[in-house]
Amino acid sequence: MVNALFTPKRHPESGIFLFRKRVPERLRDLVGRREIKFSLQTRDLAVARIRNLEELARLECESAPKHAPFDDM
């Protein structure tokens, strides 16, 4: 079964795959938009899936707290 949450979306006209991620409501004022969307610069589904996961990991790392939760122990 395919997990649609992490499947890149294909642009209907160009065929280029896009990364799309909804911004949580509590962060919309900080980010300034409802959705993060950009090109993965490929028409190859296998490459797009890898790039999609890489970009998702990069965004999650950037938005994570800058300290580990157990630093003060």
PDB file of N, H, CA, C and O in Angstrom:
ATOM      1  N   MET A   1       0.842  -1.176   0.000  1.00  0.00           N
ATOM      2  CA  MET A   1       0.000   0.000   0.000  1.00  0.00           C
ATOM      3  C   MET A   1       0.890   1.242   0.000  1.00  0.00           C
ATOM      4  O   MET A   1       1.881   1.299   0.728  1.00  0.00           O
ATOM      5  N   VAL A   2       0.543   2.217  -0.801  1.00  0.00           N
ATOM      6  H   VAL A   2      -0.262   2.170  -1.392  1.00  0.00           H
ATOM      7  CA  VAL A   2       1.308   3.450  -0.929  1.00  0.00           C
ATOM      8  C   VAL A   2       0.836   4.456   0.111  1.00  0.00           C
ATOM      9  O   VAL A   2      -0.365   4.648   0.301  1.00  0.00           O
ATOM     10  N   ASN A   3       1.779   5.089   0.777  1.00  0.00           N
ATOM     11  H   ASN A   3       2.754   4.933   0.623  1.00  0.00           H
ATOM     12  CA  ASN A   3       1.448   6.125   1.745  1.00  0.00           C
ATOM     13  C   ASN A   3       1.349   7.452   1.001  1.00  0.00           C
ATOM     14  O   ASN A   3       2.374   8.029   0.639  1.00  0.00           O
ATOM     15  N   ALA A   4       0.141   7.943   0.769  1.00  0.00           N
ATOM     16  H   ALA A   4      -0.692   7.474   1.063  1.00  0.00           H
ATOM     17  CA  ALA A   4      -0.076   9.162  -0.020  1.00  0.00           C
ATOM     18  C   ALA A   4       0.489  10.398   0.656  1.00  0.00           C
ATOM     19  O   ALA A   4       0.740  11.405  -0.006  1.00  0.00           O
ATOM     20  N   LEU A   5       0.692  10.336   1.963  1.00  0.00           N
ATOM     21  H   LEU A   5       0.489   9.518   2.501  1.00  0.00           H
ATOM     22  CA  LEU A   5       1.217  11.488   2.678  1.00  0.00           C
ATOM     23  C   LEU A   5       2.600  11.884   2.178  1.00  0.00           C
ATOM     24  O   LEU A   5       2.910  13.071   2.090  1.00  0.00           O
ATOM     25  N   PHE A   6       3.431  10.900   1.849  1.00  0.00           N
ATOM     26  H   PHE A   6       3.178   9.935   1.920  1.00  0.00           H
ATOM     27  CA  PHE A   6       4.798  11.189   1.448  1.00  0.00           C
ATOM     28  C   PHE A   6       5.032  11.006  -0.047  1.00  0.00           C
ATOM     29  O   PHE A   6       6.179  10.965  -0.492  1.00  0.00           O
ATOM     30  N   THR A   7       3.964  10.897  -0.821  1.00  0.00           N
ATOM     31  H   THR A   7       3.032  10.930  -0.459  1.00  0.00           H
ATOM     32  CA  THR A   7       4.090  10.746  -2.263  1.00  0.00           C
ATOM     33  C   THR A   7       4.176  12.112  -2.909  1.00  0.00           C
ATOM     34  O   THR A   7       3.309  12.954  -2.678  1.00  0.00           O
ATOM     35  N   PRO A   8       5.210  12.358  -3.723  1.00  0.00           N
ATOM     36  CA  PRO A   8       5.296  13.652  -4.401  1.00  0.00           C
ATOM     37  C   PRO A   8       4.159  13.814  -5.403  1.00  0.00           C
ATOM     38  O   PRO A   8       3.655  12.833  -5.949  1.00  0.00           O
ATOM     39  N   LYS A   9       3.765  15.048  -5.635  1.00  0.00           N
ATOM     40  H   LYS A   9       4.174  15.845  -5.191  1.00  0.00           H
ATOM     41  CA  LYS A   9       2.667  15.350  -6.548  1.00  0.00           C
ATOM     42  C   LYS A   9       3.239  15.794  -7.893  1.00  0.00           C
ATOM     43  O   LYS A   9       4.213  16.546  -7.945  1.00  0.00           O
ATOM     44  N   ARG A  10       2.627  15.323  -8.976  1.00  0.00           N
ATOM     45  H   ARG A  10       1.836  14.713  -8.934  1.00  0.00           H
ATOM     46  CA  ARG A  10       3.086  15.673 -10.320  1.00  0.00           C
ATOM     47  C   ARG A  10       2.336  16.914 -10.815  1.00  0.00           C
ATOM     48  O   ARG A  10       1.113  16.997 -10.701  1.00  0.00           O
ATOM     49  N   HIS A  11       3.087  17.879 -11.366  1.00  0.00           N
ATOM     50  H   HIS A  11       4.080  17.812 -11.459  1.00  0.00           H
ATOM     51  CA  HIS A  11       2.462  19.053 -11.968  1.00  0.00           C
ATOM     52  C   HIS A  11       1.699  18.587 -13.202  1.00  0.00           C
ATOM     53  O   HIS A  11       2.257  17.864 -14.027  1.00  0.00           O
ATOM     54  N   PRO A  12       0.430  18.988 -13.347  1.00  0.00           N
ATOM     55  CA  PRO A  12      -0.397  18.459 -14.440  1.00  0.00           C
ATOM     56  C   PRO A  12       0.074  18.832 -15.843  1.00  0.00           C
ATOM     57  O   PRO A  12      -0.172  18.079 -16.785  1.00  0.00           O
ATOM     58  N   GLU A  13       0.733  19.954 -16.006  1.00  0.00           N
ATOM     59  H   GLU A  13       0.933  20.566 -15.241  1.00  0.00           H
ATOM     60  CA  GLU A  13       1.150  20.380 -17.340  1.00  0.00           C
ATOM     61  C   GLU A  13       2.586  19.975 -17.665  1.00  0.00           C
ATOM     62  O   GLU A  13       2.851  19.464 -18.753  1.00  0.00           O
ATOM     63  N   SER A  14       3.515  20.198 -16.734  1.00  0.00           N
ATOM     64  H   SER A  14       3.299  20.613 -15.850  1.00  0.00           H
ATOM     65  CA  SER A  14       4.926  19.948 -17.029  1.00  0.00           C
ATOM     66  C   SER A  14       5.368  18.523 -16.722  1.00  0.00           C
ATOM     67  O   SER A  14       6.337  18.038 -17.307  1.00  0.00           O
ATOM     68  N   GLY A  15       4.665  17.840 -15.806  1.00  0.00           N
ATOM     69  H   GLY A  15       3.878  18.233 -15.331  1.00  0.00           H
ATOM     70  CA  GLY A  15       5.065  16.498 -15.422  1.00  0.00           C
ATOM     71  C   GLY A  15       6.168  16.472 -14.376  1.00  0.00           C
ATOM     72  O   GLY A  15       6.587  15.398 -13.943  1.00  0.00           O
ATOM     73  N   ILE A  16       6.645  17.645 -13.965  1.00  0.00           N
ATOM     74  H   ILE A  16       6.305  18.518 -14.316  1.00  0.00           H
ATOM     75  CA  ILE A  16       7.674  17.746 -12.930  1.00  0.00           C
ATOM     76  C   ILE A  16       7.017  17.478 -11.574  1.00  0.00           C
ATOM     77  O   ILE A  16       5.912  17.950 -11.306  1.00  0.00           O
ATOM     78  N   PHE A  17       7.701  16.723 -10.734  1.00  0.00           N
ATOM     79  H   PHE A  17       8.598  16.340 -10.952  1.00  0.00           H
ATOM     80  CA  PHE A  17       7.164  16.430  -9.408  1.00  0.00           C
ATOM     81  C   PHE A  17       7.408  17.588  -8.450  1.00  0.00           C
ATOM     82  O   PHE A  17       8.414  18.292  -8.535  1.00  0.00           O
ATOM     83  N   LEU A  18       6.452  17.765  -7.529  1.00  0.00           N
ATOM     84  H   LEU A  18       5.635  17.193  -7.460  1.00  0.00           H
ATOM     85  CA  LEU A  18       6.505  18.843  -6.553  1.00  0.00           C
ATOM     86  C   LEU A  18       6.507  18.285  -5.138  1.00  0.00           C
ATOM     87  O   LEU A  18       5.878  17.264  -4.859  1.00  0.00           O
ATOM     88  N   PHE A  19       7.220  18.965  -4.250  1.00  0.00           N
ATOM     89  H   PHE A  19       7.730  19.794  -4.477  1.00  0.00           H
ATOM     90  CA  PHE A  19       7.140  18.696  -2.816  1.00  0.00           C
ATOM     91  C   PHE A  19       6.023  19.583  -2.286  1.00  0.00           C
ATOM     92  O   PHE A  19       5.978  20.775  -2.588  1.00  0.00           O
ATOM     93  N   ARG A  20       5.122  19.007  -1.497  1.00  0.00           N
ATOM     94  H   ARG A  20       5.158  18.038  -1.252  1.00  0.00           H
ATOM     95  CA  ARG A  20       4.055  19.788  -0.874  1.00  0.00           C
ATOM     96  C   ARG A  20       3.890  19.330   0.562  1.00  0.00           C
ATOM     97  O   ARG A  20       3.834  18.133   0.841  1.00  0.00           O
ATOM     98  N   LYS A  21       3.813  20.293   1.471  1.00  0.00           N
ATOM     99  H   LYS A  21       3.859  21.266   1.244  1.00  0.00           H
ATOM    100  CA  LYS A  21       3.586  19.983   2.884  1.00  0.00           C
ATOM    101  C   LYS A  21       2.751  21.094   3.495  1.00  0.00           C
ATOM    102  O   LYS A  21       3.050  22.277   3.334  1.00  0.00           O
ATOM    103  N   ARG A  22       1.704  20.698   4.197  1.00  0.00           N
ATOM    104  H   ARG A  22       1.461  19.737   4.328  1.00  0.00           H
ATOM    105  CA  ARG A  22       0.840  21.650   4.872  1.00  0.00           C
ATOM    106  C   ARG A  22       1.548  22.163   6.119  1.00  0.00           C
ATOM    107  O   ARG A  22       2.183  21.398   6.845  1.00  0.00           O
ATOM    108  N   VAL A  23       1.431  23.462   6.357  1.00  0.00           N
ATOM    109  H   VAL A  23       0.916  24.084   5.767  1.00  0.00           H
ATOM    110  CA  VAL A  23       1.995  24.074   7.564  1.00  0.00           C
ATOM    111  C   VAL A  23       0.933  24.020   8.660  1.00  0.00           C
ATOM    112  O   VAL A  23      -0.197  24.456   8.440  1.00  0.00           O
ATOM    113  N   PRO A  24       1.278  23.490   9.846  1.00  0.00           N
ATOM    114  CA  PRO A  24       0.297  23.460  10.939  1.00  0.00           C
ATOM    115  C   PRO A  24      -0.209  24.869  11.278  1.00  0.00           C
ATOM    116  O   PRO A  24       0.534  25.847  11.196  1.00  0.00           O
ATOM    117  N   GLU A  25      -1.448  24.947  11.645  1.00  0.00           N
ATOM    118  H   GLU A  25      -2.052  24.153  11.711  1.00  0.00           H
ATOM    119  CA  GLU A  25      -2.085  26.248  11.909  1.00  0.00           C
ATOM    120  C   GLU A  25      -1.315  27.076  12.943  1.00  0.00           C
ATOM    121  O   GLU A  25      -1.210  28.295  12.803  1.00  0.00           O
ATOM    122  N   ARG A  26      -0.782  26.428  13.971  1.00  0.00           N
ATOM    123  H   ARG A  26      -0.868  25.438  14.085  1.00  0.00           H
ATOM    124  CA  ARG A  26      -0.068  27.167  15.018  1.00  0.00           C
ATOM    125  C   ARG A  26       1.229  27.795  14.512  1.00  0.00           C
ATOM    126  O   ARG A  26       1.764  28.698  15.155  1.00  0.00           O
ATOM    127  N   LEU A  27       1.741  27.332  13.372  1.00  0.00           N
ATOM    128  H   LEU A  27       1.306  26.598  12.850  1.00  0.00           H
ATOM    129  CA  LEU A  27       2.998  27.863  12.827  1.00  0.00           C
ATOM    130  C   LEU A  27       2.794  28.769  11.613  1.00  0.00           C
ATOM    131  O   LEU A  27       3.764  29.301  11.075  1.00  0.00           O
ATOM    132  N   ARG A  28       1.562  28.949  11.181  1.00  0.00           N
ATOM    133  H   ARG A  28       0.773  28.516  11.618  1.00  0.00           H
ATOM    134  CA  ARG A  28       1.312  29.715   9.951  1.00  0.00           C
ATOM    135  C   ARG A  28       1.742  31.166  10.055  1.00  0.00           C
ATOM    136  O   ARG A  28       2.244  31.724   9.079  1.00  0.00           O
ATOM    137  N   ASP A  29       1.560  31.791  11.207  1.00  0.00           N
ATOM    138  H   ASP A  29       1.152  31.338  12.000  1.00  0.00           H
ATOM    139  CA  ASP A  29       2.000  33.184  11.361  1.00  0.00           C
ATOM    140  C   ASP A  29       3.521  33.270  11.278  1.00  0.00           C
ATOM    141  O   ASP A  29       4.061  34.214  10.701  1.00  0.00           O
ATOM    142  N   LEU A  30       4.200  32.305  11.844  1.00  0.00           N
ATOM    143  H   LEU A  30       3.762  31.538  12.313  1.00  0.00           H
ATOM    144  CA  LEU A  30       5.661  32.280  11.835  1.00  0.00           C
ATOM    145  C   LEU A  30       6.212  32.023  10.439  1.00  0.00           C
ATOM    146  O   LEU A  30       7.151  32.692  10.005  1.00  0.00           O
ATOM    147  N   VAL A  31       5.626  31.050   9.733  1.00  0.00           N
ATOM    148  H   VAL A  31       4.864  30.507  10.086  1.00  0.00           H
ATOM    149  CA  VAL A  31       6.091  30.670   8.403  1.00  0.00           C
ATOM    150  C   VAL A  31       5.585  31.646   7.347  1.00  0.00           C
ATOM    151  O   VAL A  31       6.284  31.937   6.376  1.00  0.00           O
ATOM    152  N   GLY A  32       4.378  32.146   7.539  1.00  0.00           N
ATOM    153  H   GLY A  32       3.811  31.909   8.327  1.00  0.00           H
ATOM    154  CA  GLY A  32       3.824  33.115   6.598  1.00  0.00           C
ATOM    155  C   GLY A  32       3.041  32.517   5.446  1.00  0.00           C
ATOM    156  O   GLY A  32       2.673  33.233   4.514  1.00  0.00           O
ATOM    157  N   ARG A  33       2.780  31.222   5.491  1.00  0.00           N
ATOM    158  H   ARG A  33       3.079  30.641   6.248  1.00  0.00           H
ATOM    159  CA  ARG A  33       1.963  30.597   4.455  1.00  0.00           C
ATOM    160  C   ARG A  33       1.331  29.313   4.970  1.00  0.00           C
ATOM    161  O   ARG A  33       1.729  28.783   6.007  1.00  0.00           O
ATOM    162  N   ARG A  34       0.343  28.823   4.235  1.00  0.00           N
ATOM    163  H   ARG A  34       0.019  29.254   3.393  1.00  0.00           H
ATOM    164  CA  ARG A  34      -0.405  27.636   4.645  1.00  0.00           C
ATOM    165  C   ARG A  34       0.246  26.350   4.164  1.00  0.00           C
ATOM    166  O   ARG A  34       0.017  25.283   4.733  1.00  0.00           O
ATOM    167  N   GLU A  35       1.061  26.450   3.113  1.00  0.00           N
ATOM    168  H   GLU A  35       1.247  27.317   2.651  1.00  0.00           H
ATOM    169  CA  GLU A  35       1.644  25.262   2.503  1.00  0.00           C
ATOM    170  C   GLU A  35       3.049  25.582   2.013  1.00  0.00           C
ATOM    171  O   GLU A  35       3.315  26.677   1.517  1.00  0.00           O
ATOM    172  N   ILE A  36       3.936  24.615   2.159  1.00  0.00           N
ATOM    173  H   ILE A  36       3.719  23.726   2.562  1.00  0.00           H
ATOM    174  CA  ILE A  36       5.281  24.728   1.594  1.00  0.00           C
ATOM    175  C   ILE A  36       5.269  23.885   0.331  1.00  0.00           C
ATOM    176  O   ILE A  36       4.948  22.698   0.370  1.00  0.00           O
ATOM    177  N   LYS A  37       5.619  24.505  -0.787  1.00  0.00           N
ATOM    178  H   LYS A  37       5.880  25.470  -0.818  1.00  0.00           H
ATOM    179  CA  LYS A  37       5.553  23.819  -2.076  1.00  0.00           C
ATOM    180  C   LYS A  37       6.716  24.276  -2.941  1.00  0.00           C
ATOM    181  O   LYS A  37       6.960  25.474  -3.084  1.00  0.00           O
ATOM    182  N   PHE A  38       7.432  23.316  -3.520  1.00  0.00           N
ATOM    183  H   PHE A  38       7.234  22.343  -3.404  1.00  0.00           H
ATOM    184  CA  PHE A  38       8.502  23.648  -4.458  1.00  0.00           C
ATOM    185  C   PHE A  38       8.787  22.460  -5.366  1.00  0.00           C
ATOM    186  O   PHE A  38       8.362  21.339  -5.085  1.00  0.00           O
ATOM    187  N   SER A  39       9.506  22.708  -6.450  1.00  0.00           N
ATOM    188  H   SER A  39       9.851  23.618  -6.678  1.00  0.00           H
ATOM    189  CA  SER A  39       9.813  21.692  -7.440  1.00  0.00           C
ATOM    190  C   SER A  39      10.890  20.740  -6.935  1.00  0.00           C
ATOM    191  O   SER A  39      11.838  21.146  -6.262  1.00  0.00           O
ATOM    192  N   LEU A  40      10.723  19.466  -7.274  1.00  0.00           N
ATOM    193  H   LEU A  40       9.954  19.136  -7.821  1.00  0.00           H
ATOM    194  CA  LEU A  40      11.755  18.466  -7.003  1.00  0.00           C
ATOM    195  C   LEU A  40      12.677  18.301  -8.208  1.00  0.00           C
ATOM    196  O   LEU A  40      13.624  17.517  -8.161  1.00  0.00           O
ATOM    197  N   GLN A  41      12.410  19.020  -9.263  1.00  0.00           N
ATOM    198  H   GLN A  41      11.640  19.657  -9.301  1.00  0.00           H
ATOM    199  CA  GLN A  41      13.228  19.112 -10.466  1.00  0.00           C
ATOM    200  C   GLN A  41      13.506  17.756 -11.123  1.00  0.00           C
ATOM    201  O   GLN A  41      14.627  17.474 -11.545  1.00  0.00           O
ATOM    202  N   THR A  42      12.466  16.928 -11.199  1.00  0.00           N
ATOM    203  H   THR A  42      11.555  17.157 -10.856  1.00  0.00           H
ATOM    204  CA  THR A  42      12.590  15.651 -11.901  1.00  0.00           C
ATOM    205  C   THR A  42      11.218  15.192 -12.384  1.00  0.00           C
ATOM    206  O   THR A  42      10.185  15.546 -11.815  1.00  0.00           O
ATOM    207  N   ARG A  43      11.238  14.393 -13.451  1.00  0.00           N
ATOM    208  H   ARG A  43      12.077  14.105 -13.913  1.00  0.00           H
ATOM    209  CA  ARG A  43      10.021  13.738 -13.943  1.00  0.00           C
ATOM    210  C   ARG A  43      10.030  12.251 -13.594  1.00  0.00           C
ATOM    211  O   ARG A  43       9.054  11.546 -13.853  1.00  0.00           O
ATOM    212  N   ASP A  44      11.114  11.781 -13.016  1.00  0.00           N
ATOM    213  H   ASP A  44      11.906  12.354 -12.806  1.00  0.00           H
ATOM    214  CA  ASP A  44      11.280  10.376 -12.654  1.00  0.00           C
ATOM    215  C   ASP A  44      10.690  10.141 -11.261  1.00  0.00           C
ATOM    216  O   ASP A  44      11.128  10.755 -10.288  1.00  0.00           O
ATOM    217  N   LEU A  45       9.694   9.249 -11.167  1.00  0.00           N
ATOM    218  H   LEU A  45       9.339   8.751 -11.958  1.00  0.00           H
ATOM    219  CA  LEU A  45       9.010   9.010  -9.900  1.00  0.00           C
ATOM    220  C   LEU A  45       9.955   8.474  -8.824  1.00  0.00           C
ATOM    221  O   LEU A  45       9.863   8.892  -7.670  1.00  0.00           O
ATOM    222  N   ALA A  46      10.848   7.569  -9.173  1.00  0.00           N
ATOM    223  H   ALA A  46      10.923   7.230 -10.111  1.00  0.00           H
ATOM    224  CA  ALA A  46      11.772   6.995  -8.187  1.00  0.00           C
ATOM    225  C   ALA A  46      12.678   8.073  -7.598  1.00  0.00           C
ATOM    226  O   ALA A  46      12.894   8.112  -6.387  1.00  0.00           O
ATOM    227  N   VAL A  47      13.201   8.938  -8.445  1.00  0.00           N
ATOM    228  H   VAL A  47      13.025   8.906  -9.429  1.00  0.00           H
ATOM    229  CA  VAL A  47      14.052  10.039  -7.979  1.00  0.00           C
ATOM    230  C   VAL A  47      13.229  11.020  -7.154  1.00  0.00           C
ATOM    231  O   VAL A  47      13.699  11.519  -6.132  1.00  0.00           O
ATOM    232  N   ALA A  48      12.004  11.297  -7.592  1.00  0.00           N
ATOM    233  H   ALA A  48      11.623  10.891  -8.422  1.00  0.00           H
ATOM    234  CA  ALA A  48      11.131  12.233  -6.880  1.00  0.00           C
ATOM    235  C   ALA A  48      10.816  11.736  -5.476  1.00  0.00           C
ATOM    236  O   ALA A  48      10.778  12.532  -4.538  1.00  0.00           O
ATOM    237  N   ARG A  49      10.590  10.436  -5.313  1.00  0.00           N
ATOM    238  H   ARG A  49      10.621   9.789  -6.075  1.00  0.00           H
ATOM    239  CA  ARG A  49      10.301   9.889  -3.988  1.00  0.00           C
ATOM    240  C   ARG A  49      11.484  10.072  -3.041  1.00  0.00           C
ATOM    241  O   ARG A  49      11.306  10.430  -1.877  1.00  0.00           O
ATOM    242  N   ILE A  50      12.687   9.826  -3.546  1.00  0.00           N
ATOM    243  H   ILE A  50      12.832   9.536  -4.491  1.00  0.00           H
ATOM    244  CA  ILE A  50      13.890   9.996  -2.718  1.00  0.00           C
ATOM    245  C   ILE A  50      14.065  11.461  -2.339  1.00  0.00           C
ATOM    246  O   ILE A  50      14.290  11.781  -1.172  1.00  0.00           O
ATOM    247  N   ARG A  51      13.963  12.351  -3.322  1.00  0.00           N
ATOM    248  H   ARG A  51      13.780  12.091  -4.271  1.00  0.00           H
ATOM    249  CA  ARG A  51      14.120  13.785  -3.043  1.00  0.00           C
ATOM    250  C   ARG A  51      13.039  14.286  -2.097  1.00  0.00           C
ATOM    251  O   ARG A  51      13.300  15.127  -1.238  1.00  0.00           O
ATOM    252  N   ASN A  52      11.824  13.769  -2.255  1.00  0.00           N
ATOM    253  H   ASN A  52      11.612  13.085  -2.954  1.00  0.00           H
ATOM    254  CA  ASN A  52      10.719  14.170  -1.391  1.00  0.00           C
ATOM    255  C   ASN A  52      11.027  13.828   0.073  1.00  0.00           C
ATOM    256  O   ASN A  52      10.823  14.654   0.962  1.00  0.00           O
ATOM    257  N   LEU A  53      11.513  12.626   0.312  1.00  0.00           N
ATOM    258  H   LEU A  53      11.679  11.955  -0.410  1.00  0.00           H
ATOM    259  CA  LEU A  53      11.856  12.214   1.672  1.00  0.00           C
ATOM    260  C   LEU A  53      13.045  13.000   2.221  1.00  0.00           C
ATOM    261  O   LEU A  53      13.070  13.338   3.404  1.00  0.00           O
ATOM    262  N   GLU A  54      14.033  13.292   1.367  1.00  0.00           N
ATOM    263  H   GLU A  54      14.013  13.016   0.406  1.00  0.00           H
ATOM    264  CA  GLU A  54      15.178  14.095   1.800  1.00  0.00           C
ATOM    265  C   GLU A  54      14.733  15.494   2.220  1.00  0.00           C
ATOM    266  O   GLU A  54      15.174  16.012   3.246  1.00  0.00           O
ATOM    267  N   GLU A  55      13.867  16.091   1.430  1.00  0.00           N
ATOM    268  H   GLU A  55      13.508  15.670   0.597  1.00  0.00           H
ATOM    269  CA  GLU A  55      13.386  17.444   1.743  1.00  0.00           C
ATOM    270  C   GLU A  55      12.504  17.438   2.985  1.00  0.00           C
ATOM    271  O   GLU A  55      12.554  18.373   3.784  1.00  0.00           O
ATOM    272  N   LEU A  56      11.704  16.399   3.154  1.00  0.00           N
ATOM    273  H   LEU A  56      11.664  15.639   2.505  1.00  0.00           H
ATOM    274  CA  LEU A  56      10.880  16.289   4.352  1.00  0.00           C
ATOM    275  C   LEU A  56      11.763  16.205   5.598  1.00  0.00           C
ATOM    276  O   LEU A  56      11.490  16.866   6.601  1.00  0.00           O
ATOM    277  N   ALA A  57      12.822  15.392   5.533  1.00  0.00           N
ATOM    278  H   ALA A  57      13.044  14.855   4.719  1.00  0.00           H
ATOM    279  CA  ALA A  57      13.749  15.268   6.661  1.00  0.00           C
ATOM    280  C   ALA A  57      14.448  16.602   6.928  1.00  0.00           C
ATOM    281  O   ALA A  57      14.614  16.994   8.083  1.00  0.00           O
ATOM    282  N   ARG A  58      14.854  17.298   5.869  1.00  0.00           N
ATOM    283  H   ARG A  58      14.719  16.980   4.930  1.00  0.00           H
ATOM    284  CA  ARG A  58      15.524  18.597   6.027  1.00  0.00           C
ATOM    285  C   ARG A  58      14.603  19.605   6.706  1.00  0.00           C
ATOM    286  O   ARG A  58      15.029  20.312   7.619  1.00  0.00           O
ATOM    287  N   LEU A  59      13.352  19.677   6.272  1.00  0.00           N
ATOM    288  H   LEU A  59      13.007  19.102   5.530  1.00  0.00           H
ATOM    289  CA  LEU A  59      12.401  20.613   6.873  1.00  0.00           C
ATOM    290  C   LEU A  59      12.110  20.262   8.327  1.00  0.00           C
ATOM    291  O   LEU A  59      11.999  21.151   9.172  1.00  0.00           O
ATOM    292  N   GLU A  60      11.986  18.978   8.620  1.00  0.00           N
ATOM    293  H   GLU A  60      12.076  18.256   7.934  1.00  0.00           H
ATOM    294  CA  GLU A  60      11.730  18.564  10.000  1.00  0.00           C
ATOM    295  C   GLU A  60      12.912  18.914  10.901  1.00  0.00           C
ATOM    296  O   GLU A  60      12.718  19.343  12.038  1.00  0.00           O
ATOM    297  N   CYS A  61      14.131  18.736  10.403  1.00  0.00           N
ATOM    298  H   CYS A  61      14.289  18.387   9.479  1.00  0.00           H
ATOM    299  CA  CYS A  61      15.324  19.094  11.191  1.00  0.00           C
ATOM    300  C   CYS A  61      15.389  20.599  11.431  1.00  0.00           C
ATOM    301  O   CYS A  61      15.748  21.037  12.524  1.00  0.00           O
ATOM    302  N   GLU A  62      15.051  21.378  10.435  1.00  0.00           N
ATOM    303  H   GLU A  62      14.759  21.022   9.547  1.00  0.00           H
ATOM    304  CA  GLU A  62      15.081  22.838  10.568  1.00  0.00           C
ATOM    305  C   GLU A  62      14.026  23.341  11.544  1.00  0.00           C
ATOM    306  O   GLU A  62      14.243  24.335  12.238  1.00  0.00           O
ATOM    307  N   SER A  63      12.887  22.662  11.601  1.00  0.00           N
ATOM    308  H   SER A  63      12.710  21.855  11.038  1.00  0.00           H
ATOM    309  CA  SER A  63      11.806  23.138  12.463  1.00  0.00           C
ATOM    310  C   SER A  63      11.858  22.531  13.867  1.00  0.00           C
ATOM    311  O   SER A  63      11.109  22.952  14.749  1.00  0.00           O
ATOM    312  N   ALA A  64      12.734  21.550  14.081  1.00  0.00           N
ATOM    313  H   ALA A  64      13.343  21.208  13.365  1.00  0.00           H
ATOM    314  CA  ALA A  64      12.859  20.922  15.403  1.00  0.00           C
ATOM    315  C   ALA A  64      13.555  21.874  16.375  1.00  0.00           C
ATOM    316  O   ALA A  64      14.310  22.750  15.953  1.00  0.00           O
ATOM    317  N   PRO A  65      13.306  21.707  17.660  1.00  0.00           N
ATOM    318  CA  PRO A  65      14.019  22.528  18.651  1.00  0.00           C
ATOM    319  C   PRO A  65      15.525  22.344  18.509  1.00  0.00           C
ATOM    320  O   PRO A  65      15.997  21.268  18.142  1.00  0.00           O
ATOM    321  N   LYS A  66      16.260  23.388  18.799  1.00  0.00           N
ATOM    322  H   LYS A  66      15.877  24.262  19.097  1.00  0.00           H
ATOM    323  CA  LYS A  66      17.706  23.368  18.596  1.00  0.00           C
ATOM    324  C   LYS A  66      18.458  22.628  19.700  1.00  0.00           C
ATOM    325  O   LYS A  66      19.673  22.464  19.594  1.00  0.00           O
ATOM    326  N   HIS A  67      17.787  22.183  20.741  1.00  0.00           N
ATOM    327  H   HIS A  67      16.799  22.317  20.827  1.00  0.00           H
ATOM    328  CA  HIS A  67      18.456  21.440  21.811  1.00  0.00           C
ATOM    329  C   HIS A  67      17.778  20.092  21.983  1.00  0.00           C
ATOM    330  O   HIS A  67      16.585  19.950  21.711  1.00  0.00           O
ATOM    331  N   ALA A  68      18.521  19.124  22.424  1.00  0.00           N
ATOM    332  H   ALA A  68      19.490  19.239  22.646  1.00  0.00           H
ATOM    333  CA  ALA A  68      17.956  17.812  22.692  1.00  0.00           C
ATOM    334  C   ALA A  68      17.120  17.891  23.970  1.00  0.00           C
ATOM    335  O   ALA A  68      17.455  18.667  24.865  1.00  0.00           O
ATOM    336  N   PRO A  69      16.045  17.113  24.079  1.00  0.00           N
ATOM    337  CA  PRO A  69      15.163  17.218  25.248  1.00  0.00           C
ATOM    338  C   PRO A  69      15.824  16.784  26.561  1.00  0.00           C
ATOM    339  O   PRO A  69      15.316  17.125  27.630  1.00  0.00           O
ATOM    340  N   PHE A  70      16.929  16.049  26.520  1.00  0.00           N
ATOM    341  H   PHE A  70      17.342  15.772  25.652  1.00  0.00           H
ATOM    342  CA  PHE A  70      17.556  15.552  27.733  1.00  0.00           C
ATOM    343  C   PHE A  70      18.922  16.173  27.992  1.00  0.00           C
ATOM    344  O   PHE A  70      19.723  15.602  28.733  1.00  0.00           O
ATOM    345  N   ASP A  71      19.204  17.325  27.401  1.00  0.00           N
ATOM    346  H   ASP A  71      18.553  17.789  26.800  1.00  0.00           H
ATOM    347  CA  ASP A  71      20.491  17.992  27.576  1.00  0.00           C
ATOM    348  C   ASP A  71      20.771  18.381  29.019  1.00  0.00           C
ATOM    349  O   ASP A  71      21.928  18.367  29.440  1.00  0.00           O
ATOM    350  N   ASP A  72      19.756  18.726  29.778  1.00  0.00           N
ATOM    351  H   ASP A  72      18.817  18.738  29.436  1.00  0.00           H
ATOM    352  CA  ASP A  72      19.964  19.234  31.129  1.00  0.00           C
ATOM    353  C   ASP A  72      20.018  18.138  32.191  1.00  0.00           C
ATOM    354  O   ASP A  72      19.987  18.456  33.380  1.00  0.00           O
ATOM    355  N   MET A  73      20.096  16.892  31.819  1.00  0.00           N
ATOM    356  H   MET A  73      20.121  16.634  30.853  1.00  0.00           H
ATOM    357  CA  MET A  73      20.145  15.800  32.817  1.00  0.00           C
ATOM    358  C   MET A  73      21.555  15.555  33.265  1.00  0.00           C
ATOM    359  O   MET A  73      21.796  14.680  34.097  1.00  0.00           O
TER     360      MET A  73
END
